[in-house]
Amino acid sequence: MQKPDLSGAYALDGPDSCRRLYADWADTYDQDFAQDMDYRLPAEVAAAFLRAHPPEGPVLDVGAGTGLLTAALRGLGFQGVVDALDLSEEMLARAGQKGLYRDLIAADVTKPLPCAGYAGIVCSGTFTHGHVGTEALAPLLAAALPGALFALSINDVVWRDKGFGPAFAALGGQITGLDRAEAAIYGQAAQGKDPAHATDKAQIVTFRKA
């Protein structure tokens, strides 16, 4: 079996292939991807969320994986309640070992979610090639309280090719204060690990539910 890698993740074609890849990758993801690629995006999203002054209340970490985004939030001093949601039970199990979360929720973010009442929703690395597109925005909004703060990363190419600009425009009065900024996904170490993707960028989008 081929070792899981970024090219394989970008080539996923549905939830079943996603579950298979991340089941195989869960035990080594933090080392052979996050550390070796100097994966900076979770920290960028965490910083954007806190700069926007999240309201009091629980936060949902969407596509939580092994917990890198919430670990970054904790490292920046955030002490609020966070739940983890991911399609992969194996990745959630790894996240659960870190003691970061109240609840671990296995669910498909493109469908109505089995949880609600969140004052904040964060997501790093899920809106990307082979993963999730604009169809996830409605379920996430439904899970959020009025005034909830969102901080989401969206791969630059996916932003363009999947029509995220028009999708956000179509939300109209459902959201307020939409802002976005470009960020590097990886640090310099990625050049030696995977030069084809080392310079990839993402849009970090923040907004509130109206």
C-alpha positions in Angstrom: 0.0 0.0 0.0 1.3 3.5 -0.9 2.2 5.6 2.1 -0.4 8.4 2.6 0.8 11.8 1.4 -0.5 15.2 0.3 -0.9 14.3 -3.3 -3.1 11.3 -2.3 -5.2 13.6 0.0 -5.7 16.1 -2.8 -6.8 13.3 -5.1 -9.6 12.0 -2.9 -13.0 11.6 -4.6 -15.5 11.1 -1.9 -16.1 10.4 1.8 -15.2 6.7 1.6 -11.8 7.3 0.0 -11.3 10.1 2.6 -12.0 7.7 5.5 -9.6 5.1 4.1 -6.7 7.5 3.6 -7.0 9.1 7.0 -7.4 5.8 8.8 -4.0 4.9 7.3 -2.5 8.3 8.1 -3.7 9.0 11.6 -0.8 7.4 13.5 1.9 9.3 11.6 0.2 12.4 10.4 1.6 14.8 13.1 5.2 13.7 12.3 5.4 12.9 8.5 3.1 15.7 7.4 2.5 18.4 10.0 6.1 18.6 11.4 8.0 17.7 8.2 6.0 20.1 6.1 6.1 22.9 8.7 2.3 23.0 8.5 1.5 26.6 9.6 -2.1 26.9 8.5 -3.7 25.7 11.8 -1.8 28.4 13.7 -2.7 31.0 11.1 -6.4 30.2 11.5 -6.2 30.1 15.3 -4.6 33.6 15.4 -7.2 35.0 13.0 -10.0 33.6 15.2 -8.6 35.2 18.4 -7.8 38.5 16.7 -11.5 38.8 15.8 -12.5 38.5 19.5 -14.7 35.3 19.7 -17.8 35.5 21.9 -18.2 33.4 25.0 -19.4 29.9 24.3 -18.4 26.5 22.9 -16.3 26.3 19.7 -16.5 23.6 17.0 -13.3 22.6 15.3 -14.4 21.3 11.9 -12.2 18.8 10.2 -10.2 18.7 13.4 -7.9 15.8 12.3 -5.4 15.2 15.1 -6.2 18.5 16.9 -3.6 20.8 15.4 -5.8 23.9 15.2 -7.1 23.6 18.8 -3.6 22.9 20.0 -2.6 26.2 18.4 -5.6 27.9 20.1 -4.5 26.5 23.4 -1.0 27.6 22.8 -2.3 31.2 22.2 -4.1 31.1 25.6 -7.6 30.2 24.6 -9.2 28.2 27.4 -12.8 27.9 26.2 -14.7 24.7 25.5 -13.9 23.1 22.1 -15.5 20.1 20.4 -13.8 18.2 17.5 -15.7 17.2 14.4 -14.1 15.0 11.7 -15.1 12.4 9.1 -12.3 10.1 10.3 -12.8 8.3 13.6 -9.1 7.3 13.6 -8.0 11.0 13.4 -10.5 11.9 16.1 -9.0 9.1 18.3 -5.6 10.7 17.9 -7.0 14.1 18.7 -8.7 12.7 21.8 -5.4 11.5 23.2 -4.3 15.1 23.5 -6.9 16.2 26.0 -8.0 19.3 24.0 -11.7 18.6 23.5 -14.9 18.2 25.3 -16.5 16.0 22.7 -15.3 14.1 19.6 -17.9 14.0 16.9 -17.6 11.8 13.8 -19.8 13.3 11.0 -19.8 14.4 7.4 -19.7 18.2 7.3 -21.5 18.4 4.0 -24.7 17.1 5.6 -26.8 18.3 8.6 -24.7 18.0 11.7 -25.6 16.1 14.9 -24.5 19.1 17.0 -25.4 22.8 17.3 -25.3 25.8 19.6 -21.7 27.0 18.9 -20.4 30.5 19.5 -17.4 29.9 17.3 -16.5 27.6 14.4 -13.0 27.1 13.2 -11.6 25.0 10.3 -8.1 24.5 8.9 -7.3 22.4 5.9 -10.7 20.9 5.2 -11.8 23.3 2.4 -9.2 22.0 0.0 -8.6 19.7 -3.0 -10.5 16.4 -2.8 -12.2 17.3 0.4 -15.0 19.8 1.0 -16.5 22.6 -1.1 -19.2 25.3 -0.6 -21.8 22.7 0.2 -20.5 22.6 3.8 -21.3 26.3 4.5 -25.0 25.7 5.1 -24.5 22.9 7.7 -21.9 25.0 9.5 -24.2 28.0 9.7 -27.0 25.9 11.0 -24.7 24.6 13.8 -23.8 28.2 14.9 -25.6 30.6 17.3 -26.5 34.1 16.1 -23.4 36.2 16.4 -21.1 33.2 16.2 -17.6 33.9 14.9 -16.2 31.8 12.0 -12.5 31.4 11.0 -12.0 29.1 8.0 -9.1 28.4 5.7 -9.9 27.8 2.0 -7.2 26.6 -0.4 -6.5 29.4 -2.9 -7.2 27.2 -6.0 -10.3 25.7 -4.4 -11.5 29.2 -3.6 -11.4 30.1 -7.3 -12.4 26.8 -8.8 -15.2 25.9 -6.5 -16.8 29.3 -6.5 -16.4 30.4 -2.9 -16.6 34.1 -3.8 -20.1 33.8 -5.3 -21.1 31.4 -2.5 -20.3 33.9 0.2 -22.0 36.7 -1.8 -25.1 34.5 -2.0 -25.3 34.2 1.8 -26.4 37.8 1.9 -28.0 38.7 5.2 -27.0 35.4 6.8 -23.5 36.6 7.6 -21.8 39.9 8.5 -18.3 41.3 8.6 -16.8 39.0 6.0 -13.0 39.4 5.8 -10.3 37.4 4.1 -6.5 37.4 3.9 -4.0 35.2 2.1 -1.6 33.0 4.1 1.1 30.5 3.4 0.1 27.0 4.2 3.6 25.7 4.8 6.9 27.0 6.1 10.4 26.8 4.5 10.9 23.2 5.5 8.3 22.1 3.0 10.6 22.8 0.1 12.7 19.8 1.0 9.7 17.5 1.7 7.3 18.3 -1.1 8.4 21.2 -3.4 5.3 20.7 -5.6 3.1 22.0 -2.8 5.5 24.0 -0.7 4.3 27.4 -1.9 0.6 26.6 -1.7 -1.5 29.4 -0.3 -4.9 29.6 1.4 -7.5 32.3 2.1 -8.3 32.7 5.8 -11.9 33.9 6.0 -13.6 35.4 9.1 -17.2 36.4 9.5 -20.1 36.3 11.9 -23.4 34.6 11.6 -26.1 37.3 11.5 
